[in-house]
Amino acid sequence: MRPAPLPARKARESRTRYVVLGMLTTCPRTGYGLRQAIAGSVGHFWQESYGQLYPALRQLAAEGLVEARPTRGGPGRGGSVYHVTARGRAALAAWLALPPVLEPSRNELLLKVFFAGAVPPEGTARNLERVAAALRAERTQLERIAAELDGSEPLHPDAPYWRLTLDFGLEFMRMALAWIDRAQTELRARSRKRKSR
């Protein structure tokens, strides 16, 4: 029996609300605190528009999925601390139960490599080296986060899931860097052929 195909993404469906609900399950946060938490965690693999964050918080509060409580002092002074409600947890659980939507990726590097025959190999090799440098920097950052997670007792019951997503990022970095090494070897061979003509 073949598995059912994953669903197609609904047009203009926003997942910001679920990012917010998910982050608030770890602890209550101000809007500023949410931005910081997203940047330091899911921001490594899910880009969220911060312009949508506050409208999403207002909408979630209007739906009774989060509750805003006034706060004083600290970052986001004079704002509110947002707490997820029982209805918010139920909405997040319902979304988590749905199969994930695999969206077509848009990867400019692959697009440029696909059309690289139109330019000398050296230009593509330079682009690959720039990408490799960025990936190595990102890998270093993920390894630092992994060392912090491994060096302490799990402070949150979801820490094993956080580590799984971190491991995916580290595996992706290793795979991408290995692919770039192979691509660079191919480009060097093509460059030698070109010069020997």
Backbone torsions as a table, in degrees:
resi	resn	phi	psi	omega
1	MET	NA	128.3	-178.6
2	ARG	-81.5	142.3	178.0
3	PRO	-68.2	151.4	178.0
4	ALA	-66.3	142.0	178.5
5	PRO	-66.9	152.6	176.6
6	LEU	-71.2	147.3	-176.5
7	PRO	-69.6	154.4	173.8
8	ALA	-78.6	152.6	-179.5
9	ARG	-72.4	137.0	174.6
10	LYS	-73.0	140.1	-179.4
11	ALA	-58.6	134.8	174.0
12	ARG	58.8	23.4	178.5
13	GLU	-75.2	124.7	-178.1
14	SER	-96.7	133.9	176.6
15	ARG	-104.5	5.2	-179.6
16	THR	-55.1	-41.1	-178.4
17	ARG	-59.0	-37.2	-178.4
18	TYR	-77.7	-31.5	173.5
19	VAL	-62.2	-45.8	180.0
20	VAL	-63.0	-49.4	-180.0
21	LEU	-59.4	-44.3	180.0
22	GLY	-61.6	-44.1	-179.8
23	MET	-65.5	-34.6	-179.6
24	LEU	-74.7	-15.8	175.4
25	THR	-71.8	-21.8	-179.6
26	THR	-78.4	-36.5	173.4
27	CYS	-177.0	157.3	176.2
28	PRO	-63.7	148.2	-177.0
29	ARG	-148.3	155.7	168.6
30	THR	-79.5	171.5	174.7
31	GLY	-59.2	-43.1	177.8
32	TYR	-62.7	-43.2	178.1
33	GLY	-61.4	-36.6	175.9
34	LEU	-62.5	-45.7	179.0
35	ARG	-57.4	-45.8	-178.9
36	GLN	-64.4	-43.7	-178.5
37	ALA	-65.3	-39.9	178.7
38	ILE	-65.1	-46.3	-178.7
39	ALA	-60.2	-36.3	-176.6
40	GLY	-89.1	0.3	-177.4
41	SER	-135.7	-92.6	-176.6
42	VAL	-66.4	-16.9	178.2
43	GLY	-61.4	-16.0	177.2
44	HIS	-74.8	-18.2	-179.6
45	PHE	-138.3	-3.8	179.5
46	TRP	-138.4	108.1	-179.0
47	GLN	-81.7	122.8	-178.0
48	GLU	-113.7	137.4	177.9
49	SER	-78.7	116.7	-179.3
50	TYR	-69.1	-21.0	174.8
51	GLY	-66.2	-20.3	179.1
52	GLN	-92.7	-11.9	-172.6
53	LEU	-64.1	-52.1	-177.3
54	TYR	-68.5	-41.7	173.7
55	PRO	-59.5	-37.9	178.5
56	ALA	-64.3	-42.1	178.5
57	LEU	-60.9	-44.6	179.2
58	ARG	-62.0	-42.9	-179.2
59	GLN	-65.4	-43.0	179.1
60	LEU	-63.4	-38.4	177.6
61	ALA	-65.8	-41.1	179.3
62	ALA	-63.4	-32.1	179.3
63	GLU	-84.7	-3.8	-179.6
64	GLY	77.9	17.4	-179.2
65	LEU	-90.2	-22.3	171.2
66	VAL	-133.1	160.1	179.1
67	GLU	-125.5	130.2	178.9
68	ALA	-97.6	128.3	176.6
69	ARG	-120.5	131.3	-177.7
70	PRO	-59.6	147.2	178.2
71	THR	-137.0	159.8	175.2
72	ARG	-130.4	146.9	175.3
73	GLY	76.9	165.5	178.3
74	GLY	74.3	-179.2	178.4
75	PRO	-59.9	141.9	-178.8
76	GLY	75.5	25.8	-178.9
77	ARG	-42.3	135.5	175.3
78	GLY	79.6	3.2	-179.3
79	GLY	-94.7	-145.0	-179.4
80	SER	-129.7	152.2	169.7
81	VAL	-100.1	130.8	-176.5
82	TYR	-100.7	133.5	178.0
83	HIS	-119.4	138.1	175.9
84	VAL	-76.7	140.3	178.8
85	THR	-95.0	173.7	176.8
86	ALA	-61.4	-38.6	176.4
87	ARG	-64.7	-36.3	178.1
88	GLY	-66.3	-41.0	177.0
89	ARG	-63.2	-38.7	179.1
90	ALA	-66.7	-39.9	178.6
91	ALA	-64.9	-40.9	178.0
92	LEU	-64.8	-43.9	179.9
93	ALA	-61.3	-39.8	179.3
94	ALA	-64.7	-41.6	178.8
95	TRP	-67.2	-41.4	-179.9
96	LEU	-63.5	-27.6	-179.6
97	ALA	-74.4	-20.3	179.0
98	LEU	-73.6	147.4	176.4
99	PRO	-64.9	143.2	179.8
100	PRO	-67.8	150.5	178.1
101	VAL	-95.8	121.2	176.4
102	LEU	-91.0	114.6	-177.6
103	GLU	-95.7	148.3	174.9
104	PRO	-62.2	134.8	-178.8
105	SER	-86.3	154.9	175.4
106	ARG	-117.1	105.7	-175.2
107	ASN	-122.1	104.0	-177.0
108	GLU	-63.9	-33.1	177.8
109	LEU	-59.9	-48.9	-179.7
110	LEU	-64.6	-35.9	177.5
111	LEU	-61.9	-43.2	-179.7
112	LYS	-70.2	-34.9	176.9
113	VAL	-68.6	-39.9	179.7
114	PHE	-57.7	-39.7	-178.3
115	PHE	-98.1	13.9	-173.6
116	ALA	-65.1	-17.2	178.3
117	GLY	-63.8	-14.1	-178.9
118	ALA	-82.4	-8.1	-178.0
119	VAL	-135.1	163.2	176.3
120	PRO	-61.2	146.4	-176.2
121	PRO	-59.9	-26.2	-176.4
122	GLU	-62.7	-35.0	178.5
123	GLY	-66.1	-42.4	177.9
124	THR	-66.3	-38.2	178.3
125	ALA	-61.5	-40.7	178.0
126	ARG	-63.9	-42.7	178.1
127	ASN	-60.9	-42.8	179.4
128	LEU	-62.5	-39.1	-179.9
129	GLU	-66.6	-38.0	177.3
130	ARG	-63.2	-43.1	179.0
131	VAL	-65.0	-42.3	179.3
132	ALA	-60.1	-40.8	179.0
133	ALA	-63.1	-41.9	178.3
134	ALA	-65.3	-40.5	179.3
135	LEU	-66.4	-38.9	178.0
136	ARG	-63.7	-39.5	177.8
137	ALA	-64.4	-42.4	178.1
138	GLU	-65.1	-40.6	178.6
139	ARG	-61.5	-41.5	178.2
140	THR	-60.0	-42.0	178.7
141	GLN	-64.0	-43.7	179.0
142	LEU	-65.8	-37.9	178.0
143	GLU	-64.8	-35.9	176.6
144	ARG	-64.2	-43.8	178.5
145	ILE	-63.6	-41.1	179.2
146	ALA	-61.7	-42.2	179.3
147	ALA	-62.8	-38.6	177.8
148	GLU	-65.3	-41.8	179.3
149	LEU	-66.4	-41.0	-176.9
150	ASP	-74.2	-24.2	-174.4
151	GLY	-85.2	1.4	-178.4
152	SER	-140.4	161.3	174.0
153	GLU	-64.4	143.9	177.3
154	PRO	-56.9	122.2	-178.3
155	LEU	-86.5	-12.8	-176.7
156	HIS	-138.0	143.1	-179.1
157	PRO	-62.3	-19.6	178.9
158	ASP	-87.5	0.0	-177.1
159	ALA	-54.5	-38.7	177.5
160	PRO	-61.7	-33.5	177.3
161	TYR	-71.8	-36.9	176.7
162	TRP	-61.9	-40.4	-178.7
163	ARG	-66.7	-37.4	177.1
164	LEU	-59.6	-43.2	179.5
165	THR	-68.7	-35.4	176.5
166	LEU	-64.1	-42.5	178.1
167	ASP	-61.2	-38.0	176.4
168	PHE	-59.9	-45.8	179.2
169	GLY	-60.1	-43.4	179.5
170	LEU	-65.6	-42.0	177.7
171	GLU	-63.7	-40.8	178.3
172	PHE	-61.7	-44.2	179.4
173	MET	-60.1	-44.7	179.8
174	ARG	-61.6	-45.1	-179.4
175	MET	-63.9	-46.1	-177.8
176	ALA	-63.7	-40.9	179.6
177	LEU	-67.9	-37.3	176.7
178	ALA	-65.4	-40.5	177.7
179	TRP	-63.1	-42.1	178.4
180	ILE	-61.9	-40.2	177.0
181	ASP	-59.3	-44.7	179.0
182	ARG	-65.2	-41.0	179.3
183	ALA	-64.0	-40.0	179.5
184	GLN	-63.9	-38.4	177.3
185	THR	-61.1	-44.6	178.3
186	GLU	-62.8	-42.3	-179.5
187	LEU	-66.2	-38.4	177.5
188	ARG	-63.4	-41.4	178.9
189	ALA	-63.6	-42.4	179.8
190	ARG	-66.6	-37.2	179.2
191	SER	-65.5	-40.3	178.2
192	ARG	-63.8	-43.5	179.4
193	LYS	-59.8	-42.9	-178.0
194	ARG	-62.5	-41.9	-178.2
195	LYS	-72.5	-25.6	-178.0
196	SER	-82.6	-6.7	-179.7
197	ARG	-72.9	NA	NA
